């Protein structure tokens, strides 16, 4: 598995973990905080690039109105309902 592929999987795993814990939206900083706490920090731009990769794979969706990221099945909810953070 390539480094890029491992990084994408790690970022997605953290995103899934955050949503499983009740988050309704995420930002790159949320993922950075978890990765740092786990001893595997990435740069903000690296995480942001992974968000774009995940969006291209339809695993994550950006809500421009709130500047947050949601899982595709939550993207149809209104901005406030989708991200009560």
PyMOL commands that set and color helices and strands:
alter all, ss='L'
color gray80, all
select helices_A, chain A and resi 3-20+28-37+44-56+72-74+79-82
alter helices_A, ss='H'
color red, helices_A
select strands_A, chain A and resi 61-63+68-70
alter strands_A, ss='S'
color yellow, strands_A
deselect
rebuild
show_as cartoon
